[in-house]
């Protein structure tokens, strides 16, 4: 292993190179321990090793996982490390005559069938529910009171930008720049992959948070060289402002533990019925790195393409990013289940479906059998086949039997009603137009009446729900609306990356 470290370490430039080497050495140490305790010669003769020793090692790792001594993720990582090192031993010539591992058999190697299965949630799925994130943001003042302004700002930037904690803690004072179009950009260093000077688009509110912190630092160190200052300087033993903030995990954990229960709506079985209840969220799942998963999940839910999200996360491999989209699709499916339960036709009649028919057909119909219109969906076959470009009624959807809507379209219906009323008032005023054009453009009283009735029906059904059910519906509506695309026969353009910053409470 010393030979391997001398060969590998100089080719790794990031600051985690030593920790990486230690982890791989620990993995090979477990292989050495397996040989020592399970072979009669205690594993001192490399030429005597064989396939049976590899099987014994993998079985031992499986036993440690089943008893909770190591996690499934660590078992997978250590097995990969051992596989790579054994192969590298051969390419380094250590198995040649006269070398340290002379005579090591070719079957003493980790084969593909020896690799354990991927754990279900090795990277994705550790994001926090929206309700938890909103409650945390509402208590940031308490975090500042328990720690410092720097810890609060670091937490806000972790939530807003999704960077790793060390990338935020080590930000330079002049980390905020602007693109030629005037949009704000965060400049940071990806220490893990040793990619320096990375640029991340950020929202105006996040940029304002950084500017306020920059002003505080300049006032604290008025005579210091600003090129050496840190955005989040260490509060103590830091007279020149060049030492960055240390790990905030301790302050963050104390803050989270001091908060009241973080309640989330959960559907539970009560006999033969399913009801929604507010239950406490496990606070141990709330830690600084979880905000990176929240950032990725928010953008995945908002429909950001995987290649764009890969760049936002600064991942090398798209496979790492794809896990977030799998979780997003599951959440979208659950949200569709909820909003479709409050679905209405054009006569404001509620459309009921059994659970089986919903699962069997509703998601397929939403994927290939319907097209979105401004305030609902259209299932007219020719219009669906044309991708929304061939509406026979020219988008007079409220008079079409193929139109339906649900609770997620309530804001669109309200906006449509306001637009109809404005258009009618404008056309009835001194507007220059021929009579035939005015007549065709004038919204009818029947259309206005139908929209009003449909809005009232949706609102009435929402008011009839329990507070817990209403919270679940509101969450589902938010998720469905994020991923919605409406086609009106217009050319498609790529949407900008959304600014999905969680709402902050005023300071």
C-alpha positions in Angstrom: 0.0 0.0 0.0 2.9 2.4 0.5 4.0 1.8 -3.1 0.4 2.4 -4.2 0.1 5.7 -2.2 3.5 7.0 -3.5 2.1 6.3 -7.0 -1.4 7.7 -6.6 -1.0 10.7 -4.2 1.1 13.0 -6.5 -1.6 12.7 -9.2 -4.4 14.1 -6.9 -4.4 17.8 -6.6 -7.5 18.4 -4.4 -7.3 19.0 -0.7 -9.1 15.7 0.0 -6.4 13.6 -1.5 -5.0 12.5 1.8 -8.5 11.5 3.1 -9.1 9.6 -0.1 -5.8 7.7 0.3 -6.7 6.9 3.9 -10.1 5.5 3.0 -8.6 3.2 0.3 -5.9 2.1 2.8 -8.7 1.3 5.3 -10.5 -0.8 2.7 -7.4 -2.8 1.8 -6.8 -3.2 5.6 -10.1 -5.0 5.9 -9.0 -7.4 3.1 -5.7 -8.0 5.0 -7.7 -8.6 8.2 -9.9 -11.1 6.4 -6.8 -13.0 5.1 -5.3 -12.9 8.6 -8.3 -14.4 10.5 -9.5 -16.8 7.9 -6.3 -18.4 6.4 -4.2 -21.0 8.3 -1.0 -19.1 7.2 -2.5 -15.8 8.4 -2.3 -14.5 4.8 1.5 -14.1 4.8 2.0 -16.1 1.5 0.7 -14.1 -1.6 1.1 -17.1 -3.9 -1.3 -19.1 -1.8 -4.2 -16.6 -2.1 -7.0 -17.6 -4.3 -10.7 -17.2 -5.3 -11.9 -18.7 -2.0 -10.2 -15.9 -0.1 -12.1 -13.3 -2.2 -15.4 -15.1 -1.5 -14.5 -15.1 2.2 -13.8 -11.4 2.1 -17.0 -10.4 0.3 -19.1 -12.7 2.7 -17.4 -11.0 5.7 -18.3 -7.6 4.3 -21.8 -8.7 3.9 -21.9 -9.9 7.5 -20.7 -6.6 8.7 -23.4 -4.8 6.8 -26.1 -7.1 8.1 -25.1 -6.5 11.7 -24.9 -2.7 11.2 -21.1 -2.5 11.7 -20.7 -0.8 8.2 -23.3 0.8 6.0 -24.3 -0.5 2.6 -22.8 2.5 1.0 -19.4 1.9 2.8 -19.5 -1.7 1.8 -19.9 -0.8 -1.8 -17.2 1.9 -1.7 -14.7 -0.4 0.1 -15.3 -3.2 -2.4 -14.7 -0.9 -5.3 -11.5 0.4 -3.6 -10.2 -3.1 -3.2 -11.1 -4.1 -6.7 -9.2 -1.1 -8.1 -6.1 -1.5 -5.9 -5.7 -5.2 -6.7 -5.7 -4.3 -10.4 -3.3 -1.5 -9.8 -0.9 -3.8 -7.9 -0.5 -5.8 -11.1 0.0 -2.8 -13.4 2.7 -1.5 -11.0 4.5 -4.8 -11.4 4.2 -5.8 -7.7 3.3 -9.4 -8.7 6.4 -10.0 -10.8 9.3 -12.3 -9.6 11.2 -10.7 -6.8 8.5 -8.1 -6.0 6.4 -7.8 -2.8 3.5 -9.8 -4.1 5.3 -12.3 -6.2 3.1 -15.2 -7.3 -0.2 -13.5 -6.4 -2.8 -15.6 -8.5 -4.9 -14.0 -11.2 -8.1 -15.2 -9.6 -7.3 -13.2 -6.5 -9.3 -10.3 -7.8 -12.8 -8.7 -7.3 -15.0 -9.7 -10.3 -18.2 -7.9 -11.3 -20.3 -10.6 -9.7 -18.6 -10.0 -6.4 -19.8 -6.4 -6.3 -22.7 -5.7 -3.9 -25.9 -4.0 -5.2 -26.1 -0.3 -5.3 -27.9 1.0 -2.2 -31.2 2.6 -3.1 -30.3 6.1 -1.8 -26.6 6.5 -2.0 -26.7 10.1 -3.2 -30.2 11.4 -3.9 -33.3 11.4 -1.8 -31.8 13.2 1.2 -33.6 16.5 0.5 -35.8 18.0 3.1 -39.6 18.4 2.6 -40.7 21.9 1.6 -42.5 22.3 4.9 -39.4 21.6 6.9 -37.3 24.0 4.8 -39.9 26.8 5.3 -39.9 26.3 9.1 -36.1 26.4 9.2 -36.0 29.6 7.2 -38.6 31.1 9.6 -36.2 30.5 12.5 -32.9 31.9 11.1 -33.0 34.7 13.6 -32.6 32.1 16.4 -29.6 30.6 14.6 -27.9 34.0 14.4 -28.6 34.6 18.1 -27.1 31.2 19.1 -24.0 31.5 16.9 -23.1 34.5 14.8 -24.1 36.5 11.7 -21.5 34.5 9.7 -23.1 31.1 10.6 -26.5 32.5 9.6 -25.2 33.8 6.2 -23.4 30.5 5.6 -26.6 28.6 6.2 -28.6 30.9 3.9 -26.1 30.5 1.1 -26.1 26.7 1.6 -29.8 26.7 1.1 -29.8 29.1 -1.8 -26.9 27.9 -3.8 -26.6 24.2 -3.0 -22.8 24.3 -2.7 -20.9 22.1 -0.4 -20.2 23.5 3.1 -16.5 23.9 2.5 -17.2 25.8 -0.7 -19.3 28.3 1.1 -17.1 28.6 4.2 -14.0 29.5 2.1 -15.6 32.1 -0.2 -13.5 35.1 -1.0 -14.8 38.5 -0.1 -15.0 39.4 -3.8 -17.0 36.3 -4.7 -19.9 38.1 -6.4 -19.6 39.1 -10.0 -21.9 40.0 -12.8 -22.3 38.6 -16.3 -22.4 41.0 -19.3 -26.2 40.9 -19.2 -26.1 42.2 -15.6 -27.1 38.9 -13.9 -25.4 38.0 -10.6 -22.9 35.2 -10.5 -21.3 33.5 -7.5 -17.6 32.6 -8.0 -16.4 29.7 -5.8 -13.8 26.9 -5.8 -14.8 23.3 -6.1 -12.2 21.8 -3.7 -13.4 18.3 -4.1 -12.6 18.1 -7.8 -10.0 20.9 -7.7 -11.9 23.0 -10.2 -11.3 26.6 -9.2 -13.2 29.8 -10.2 -16.5 28.1 -10.9 -19.4 30.4 -11.7 -23.0 29.8 -10.5 -26.0 32.0 -11.5 -27.8 33.2 -8.4 -31.0 35.2 -7.7 -31.2 38.8 -6.8 -32.1 38.1 -3.1 -29.1 35.8 -2.7 -26.9 38.4 -4.2 -28.3 41.0 -1.8 -27.4 38.7 1.1 -23.8 38.5 -0.1 -23.6 42.3 -0.6 -24.8 42.9 3.0 -22.2 40.5 4.3 -19.5 42.1 2.2 -20.3 45.4 3.7 -20.1 44.0 7.3 -16.7 42.5 6.5 -15.3 45.8 5.1 -16.5 47.6 8.2 -14.9 45.0 10.4 -11.5 45.1 8.6 -11.3 48.6 7.1 -7.6 48.6 6.6 -7.1 45.0 5.4 -6.1 43.9 1.9 -9.5 43.1 0.4 -8.1 40.6 -2.0 -7.2 38.4 1.0 -10.4 38.8 3.0 -13.0 36.1 3.3 -16.7 36.6 2.9 -17.2 34.6 6.1 -14.2 35.3 8.3 -13.7 33.4 11.5 -15.1 35.4 14.4 -12.1 34.8 16.8 -8.3 34.7 16.5 -8.6 36.3 13.0 -7.1 39.8 13.2 -6.6 40.1 9.5 -9.8 38.5 8.3 -8.0 35.9 6.2 -9.0 32.8 8.1 -12.3 31.3 6.8 -15.2 30.1 8.9 -14.7 26.6 10.3 -17.3 23.9 10.1 -20.8 25.1 11.2 -22.2 21.6 11.9 -22.0 22.0 15.7 -23.9 25.3 15.7 -26.3 24.0 13.1 -27.1 20.9 15.1 -27.6 22.8 18.3 -30.0 25.2 16.5 -32.1 22.5 14.9 -32.4 20.6 18.2 -33.6 23.8 19.9 -36.4 24.3 17.5 -40.0 23.0 18.1 -41.1 19.9 16.3 -40.8 20.3 12.5 -44.3 19.1 11.4 -44.9 17.5 8.0 -48.2 16.2 6.5 -48.1 12.4 6.1 -50.8 10.1 4.8 -51.5 7.3 7.3 -53.9 4.4 7.4 -56.7 4.6 9.9 -58.6 1.3 9.6 -59.9 1.1 6.0 -59.4 4.8 5.3 -56.3 7.0 4.6 -56.1 10.3 6.4 -53.5 13.0 6.6 -51.8 13.9 9.8 -49.1 16.3 10.8 -46.2 14.3 12.3 -42.7 15.5 13.6 -39.9 15.3 11.1 -36.7 13.4 12.1 -34.3 16.3 13.0 -31.2 14.1 12.5 -31.9 14.3 8.8 -31.4 18.1 8.9 -27.7 18.9 8.4 -25.7 21.4 6.3 -25.0 19.0 3.4 -28.7 18.2 3.1 -29.3 21.7 1.6 -27.3 20.6 -1.5 -29.8 17.8 -2.0 -32.7 20.3 -1.5 -31.2 22.6 -4.1 -30.9 19.8 -6.7 -34.4 18.5 -5.9 -36.0 22.0 -6.3 -34.5 22.4 -9.7 -35.3 18.9 -10.8 -39.0 19.5 -9.7 -38.9 22.7 -11.7 -38.2 20.8 -14.9 -34.6 21.8 -15.3 -33.0 19.5 -17.9 -30.5 17.0 -16.6 -27.6 18.5 -18.5 -28.3 21.9 -17.0 -28.6 20.5 -13.5 -25.4 18.6 -14.0 -23.6 21.9 -14.6 -25.4 23.7 -11.7 -24.3 20.9 -9.4 -20.8 20.9 -10.9 -20.9 17.1 -11.3 -18.4 15.3 -13.5 -20.8 12.5 -14.4 -24.5 12.9 -15.4 -25.2 9.6 -13.7 -24.7 11.3 -10.3 -27.3 13.9 -11.3 -29.8 11.5 -12.7 -30.7 10.2 -9.2 -32.4 13.5 -8.4 -34.7 13.2 -11.4 -35.9 9.7 -10.4 -36.9 11.1 -7.0 -38.6 14.1 -8.7 -40.6 11.9 -11.0 -41.9 9.9 -8.0 -42.9 13.1 -6.2 -44.6 14.4 -9.4 -46.6 11.2 -9.7 -47.8 11.4 -6.1 -48.7 15.1 -6.7 -50.7 14.2 -9.8 -52.6 11.6 -7.8 -53.6 14.3 -5.3 -54.7 17.1 -7.6 -56.5 14.7 -10.0 -58.8 13.8 -7.1 -60.1 17.4 -7.3 -60.7 17.4 -11.1 -63.7 19.1 -12.8 -65.2 19.1 -16.3 -66.4 22.2 -18.1 -69.8 22.1 -16.3 -68.0 22.3 -13.0 -69.0 18.7 -12.2 -66.4 16.9 -10.1 -64.8 13.9 -12.0 -64.3 10.9 -9.7 -62.0 8.0 -10.5 -61.3 4.9 -8.6 -57.7 4.4 -7.3 -57.1 1.6 -9.7 -58.2 3.5 -12.8 -56.1 6.4 -11.7 -53.0 4.4 -11.3 -53.6 2.4 -14.5 -54.5 5.2 -16.9 -54.2 8.7 -15.5 -50.4 9.0 -15.7 -50.3 7.5 -19.2 -53.1 9.8 -20.3 -51.2 12.8 -18.9 -48.0 11.7 -20.7 -49.3 10.9 -24.1 -53.1 11.4 -24.2 -53.5 15.1 -23.4 -52.0 18.5 -24.0 -51.9 21.4 -21.6 -53.9 24.5 -22.3 -53.8 27.8 -20.4 -56.2 26.7 -17.6 -56.6 23.0 -17.9 -55.9 20.1 -20.2 -57.3 19.1 -23.6 -57.9 15.5 -24.7 -59.2 16.2 -28.2 -57.4 13.6 -30.4 -56.4 15.8 -33.3 -55.1 18.6 -31.0 -53.2 16.1 -28.9 -51.6 14.6 -31.9 -50.6 18.0 -33.1 -49.0 18.9 -29.8 -51.6 21.6 -29.1 -51.3 23.3 -32.5 -54.7 22.2 -33.9 -57.5 23.3 -31.6 -60.8 23.2 -33.6 -62.4 25.7 -31.3 -59.4 28.1 -31.3 -58.8 27.6 -27.5 -62.4 28.3 -26.4 -61.8 25.4 -24.0 -64.7 26.0 -21.6 -67.2 25.1 -24.4 -65.4 21.9 -25.3 -66.3 18.4 -24.0 -62.6 17.4 -24.2 -61.6 20.0 -21.6 -61.0 19.4 -17.9 -59.2 21.2 -15.1 -58.2 20.5 -11.6 -57.2 22.4 -8.4 -53.7 23.1 -9.7 -55.1 25.4 -12.4 -57.0 27.6 -9.9 -54.6 30.6 -10.3 -54.8 30.3 -14.1 -58.6 30.3 -14.0 -58.6 33.4 -11.8 -56.2 35.1 -14.1 -58.3 34.1 -17.2 -61.4 35.6 -15.6 -59.6 38.8 -14.9 -58.4 38.9 -18.5 -61.9 38.3 -19.9 -63.3 41.1 -17.8 -60.6 43.5 -18.9 -61.0 42.6 -22.5 -64.8 43.1 -22.4 -64.5 46.5 -20.7 -61.9 47.6 -23.3 -63.9 46.4 -26.3 -67.0 48.1 -25.0 -65.2 51.4 -24.7 -64.1 53.7 -27.5 -62.0 51.1 -29.2 -61.5 51.4 -32.9 -62.5 48.2 -34.7 -64.9 46.9 -37.2 -68.2 45.4 -35.9 -67.4 41.9 -37.0 -64.0 41.9 -35.4 -65.4 43.4 -32.2 -68.2 40.8 -32.1 -65.8 37.9 -32.5 -63.3 39.2 -29.9 -65.9 40.1 -27.3 -65.9 37.5 -24.5 -69.4 36.2 -24.0 -71.4 36.4 -20.8 -71.8 32.6 -20.8 -68.0 32.1 -20.9 -67.5 34.6 -18.0 -70.3 33.0 -16.0 -68.9 29.5 -16.6 -65.4 30.5 -15.4 -66.8 32.2 -12.3 -68.8 29.1 -11.5 -65.9 26.8 -12.0 -63.6 28.9 -9.7 -66.3 29.0 -7.0 -66.7 25.2 -7.2 -62.9 24.6 -6.9 -62.7 27.0 -4.0 -65.7 25.4 -2.2 -64.2 21.9 -2.5 -60.9 23.2 -1.0 -62.6 24.8 1.9 -64.3 21.5 2.7 -61.0 19.8 3.3 -59.3 19.4 6.6 -56.3 21.6 7.3 -54.0 18.6 6.9 -55.5 17.6 3.6 -55.4 21.2 2.4 -51.7 21.3 3.2 -51.1 18.2 1.2 -53.0 19.6 -1.7 -51.2 22.9 -1.6 -47.9 21.1 -1.6 -49.0 18.9 -4.6 -50.2 21.9 -6.5 -46.9 23.7 -6.1 -45.0 20.6 -7.4 -47.3 20.0 -10.3 -47.2 23.7 -11.4 -43.4 23.8 -11.3 -43.2 21.0 -14.0 -46.0 22.3 -16.2 -45.5 23.3 -19.8 -48.3 25.0 -21.8 -48.4 24.9 -25.5 -50.4 27.4 -27.5 -49.0 26.9 -31.0 -46.1 29.3 -30.3 -42.5 28.5 -31.0 -40.7 26.8 -28.1 -37.8 28.6 -26.4 -35.5 27.3 -23.7 -36.6 28.6 -20.3 -34.0 30.3 -18.0 -32.9 28.5 -14.9 -35.6 29.2 -12.3 -34.8 31.2 -9.2 -36.3 28.7 -6.7 -35.0 30.3 -3.6 -37.0 29.3 -0.5 -39.0 32.1 1.1 -37.2 34.0 3.9 -38.7 35.7 6.9 -37.9 39.4 7.1 -35.0 40.2 9.5 
